Amino acid sequence: MVTINLTLNNFSELPALLDVFGCFGNDYEYTTRGIFRRKIPPVCSICSTPMVHTGCNPHTKEGLGEINIGRYKCSNCGSTHEEDYSFWEDLKTLLFDSFNDFFQLLRYHNVSYDGISDIMDFIYPRSRSTILRAFYEEMEQETVPFSENIHMVHYDEQHPKEGRCQKYRLTLLDAKTQRMRADELFEDKSSEIIKGFLQKNLDASEPVFIVTDFDKRYPDILKEIFGDKLVHQYCLMHLNKLTVSDFPKNTTIEQELLKYRLLY
């Protein structure tokens, strides 16, 4: 096991030092000057002459810490060699990967990137752009399973009249082919009518991605039919209409600019 030489200044840090250097064998030491190196310097790779200790090279990560890595010099040809410090890079990678997991968890709970940056000021400062970049790099590495059995459909209702009688036209449009899957007229559009129409024209045992307008009944109806195989999305046109309706009838230039940014 690696030899760790302690002083009064770092005596309390033994557990942390063991976590960092505990995986190294008896050939290595951590000196009282805080240098990690081999006890017996290696042989020169050029002339095969035993090398000697010759100080260290500091490796620093701002805000995180510094480690001194032993350096060796050949007394014959004068070549130098630095001890392997890949473990230091691995430790930094492990820490920043854990930060990325933390970012994903906070985003899952709808914390903004600015909010995450403010939280990180208490741990290890990270700017908004750094967090955003790290989050998207992680997302790009995710493998999303793809299923060709997912049906993507648009559900729509229209209200034509037959003479003086109000009718209700229920329609299913295939999102991929842009072709009509189903189109029927009904006397009313009760929840039971809608449910029966969907059950007749869609396989409830297979995953479905369905787009609807804002009728408050739809989420419960769709959940009852498809359960956890459902992805429900509101129509973007209706979302945009809802956004526009939040603005006053006579808008200012600033409000029109804000509306444009929200829509486009």
N, C-alpha and C positions, 0 to 999 in steps of 0.2 A: 504493500500500500504506500502511496505517496507520503513523504515526510513533510510535515507542516511545522515550521519553526515559528513559535509565537513570541510576542513581546507583551509588555503590560498594555500597550496601546491597542493591540488586536486580539487579546486573549478571549474576549467575549464573542469574537467573530468566528470561533472555531466551527460551530455547526454550519454556518454559511460557507466557510472555506471547504469543508468536507463535501458539501453539496456540489461545489464547483469542481474540486480536484479529486474527489474520492474515487473516480473511475480509473485514475492513473496508477501505474504499478510502482514498485519500490525504487525504480530507476530515477524517479523524479522527486523534486523537492520544491517547497515554497519557502524562500529564505526570510530572514528577519528584516530584510530590506524590501520585502514584498515582490520578489522576482520569482517567476515560475520558470524552472529550467531543469535540465538533467543534472544529476549529481556528478556523473562522469561525462565530460563533453564527448561528442561523437568523433569518429574518424573523418578526416577531410575527404570529401568525395572526389577531389582532383588528384591529390598526391598521396592519400592514405596515411597521412601523418596525424597523430592524435591532436585534436584542437584544444584550446583553453577557453575558460570563461572570459568574456570581455564586455561586461555591462548588460544593458537591456534596451529594448525598444518599447516605449509606452504605446498602448492602443486605447484610445479614448472614445467614448460615446457621450456627447454632451447631455447632461441631465441624468445620465444613467450610471456611469462609473468609468474607471480606468484600470487597466491591467498591464503589468510589466512583464514582457516576454524575454526570456534569456537569449543572449547573443553569444556566438562562439567565433573564435578566430584561429586560423591555422598559423602556427609559428614558423612554418617552412615556406609556404607560398603566399601567405597573407590573405587568402580568401576568407570570407565571413559567411556565417550561416545563422539563421534565426530559427528558434524552436517553433514547431507547429502550433498555431493559435486558432485552428479551425473550431475548437470547442468554444471559444469566445464568440465567434460568428454564429455558432449553433445556439448559444444562449440568447443572443440578441434576436435571432429568428424566432425562437420559442416564445420570447416575451411579446414581440410584435404580432405574432400569430394569435396569441391569447387576447391581445387588444382587438384584433379583427373579429374574433368571436364575440367580444363584448360589444363592438359596434353593431354587429348583426342583431344581437339580442335587443339593444336599445331601439334600433330601427323597427324591429318586429313590434315593439310597444309604441311606435309612432313618435319617437323622440326625434326632433329635427337635427340636422347636421350641426347647426350652430349650438343647439342644446348639448349634443354629445361633446363638442369642443369645450364648452364651459365645464362640463363634468370632468373631462380629462385634465383640466387645469389643476385639479386636486390630486391627480395620480401621476401623469406624465404628459406635459402639454403637447397637444396635437391640433394643428389648424384645421379649419373646416375643409379646405381643399385636400389636405392629406387624408382626412377621414373619408371623404367622398371617393378619392382615388383608390384607397385601400378596399373600401366596400365594393366598388365595381369590379376590381380585380378578383376579389373573392367570388363575386357572383358569376363572373365569366368562367370560373373553374368548376362551377356546379354542373353536375350532369342531370339534366331534366329528362325523365323517362318519357318517351313519345309513344302514343298509342294511336293507331290509325282507326280505331273503332269509335273515337269520339265524334258524335254527331253535333255539328254546329248549325243551329237554326235560328231564324228570326220569327218571333210570334207577333202577329198584328191583328188589330180589330178595326173593322169599318162599319159604318152605320147607314147602309143604303135603305131606301124606301121602296116598297112595292105597293103602288097606289097610295093609299093613306096609311098603310101599315108599316110600322117601323120594323126593319129586319136587322140582324146582326151577322156580319160576315167575319168568320174566324179563318186566319190564314197562317200557314207555316211555310217559310221560305228557306231553302237549303243555302247556307252561307257560302259554301264552296262552289257549287255549280250555278248558283243564282237562279235555280229553277224552283217552281212551286212543288212543295211536297203534299200539301193538303189545302183545300179551300171549300168551306161549307157555309150555308146559310142557316141561321137559327132564329127562333121566335124571341129568345131572350139570351142574355149572356151571364147567367148565374154561375156561381162557382162550380156547381155540379156539371153544367154544360161544358164549361172550359176544361174541367178535369176529364170528362169523358172524351172530348175532342183530342186532347193530348195523349191519353192512354190508347186511343184507337190508332193514332198515327205515329207514335214514337215508342220505341222499345224501352220500357222502364228498367230493364236489367242491364242496359249498357250506358256508359257515361255520356252525358249530353251537356253542351254549352249552348245556353239559350239566351237570346236578347229580347227584352220586352220594354214597354213604356213604364210609367210610374204608378200604375194601378196598385194600390196597397194590398190587394188580395193575392197578387202573383207570388210573392215569396213563400207564403204558407201553402198555396196550391202546389207549386213546383216541388217544395220540400217534401210534401206528403207523397207525391208520385215517385220522385227520383231519389230521395234520401241523400246519402253521401256521394252519390254519383253525379250530382248536379253542380254546375258552375253557372251562376245567374249574373248577367251583366245588363245594366240599364242602357238603353239606346243613347248614343252620343248626341243625336239631334235633340232629344228631349232634355238631356243634361244641359245642352247649350241654351235651350229655351228657358230652362229653369234659372240659369245664370243671368240671362238677359232680363227676366222678369223681376230680378232683385234690384234692378236699377230704376230710378224714377223715369217718368215719361219724358220730361224735358231735362236732358242731361247736360252737364258742363263738358268742356273740352277734355278736362282731366278725367272725368268719368268715362267718356268715350274711349280715351286712350287705355284706361284700365280694362274696360270691356274687351277691347281688341286684344290685349295681352292675355286675358283669360281664355278667349275663344281660339286664338291662333298661336 
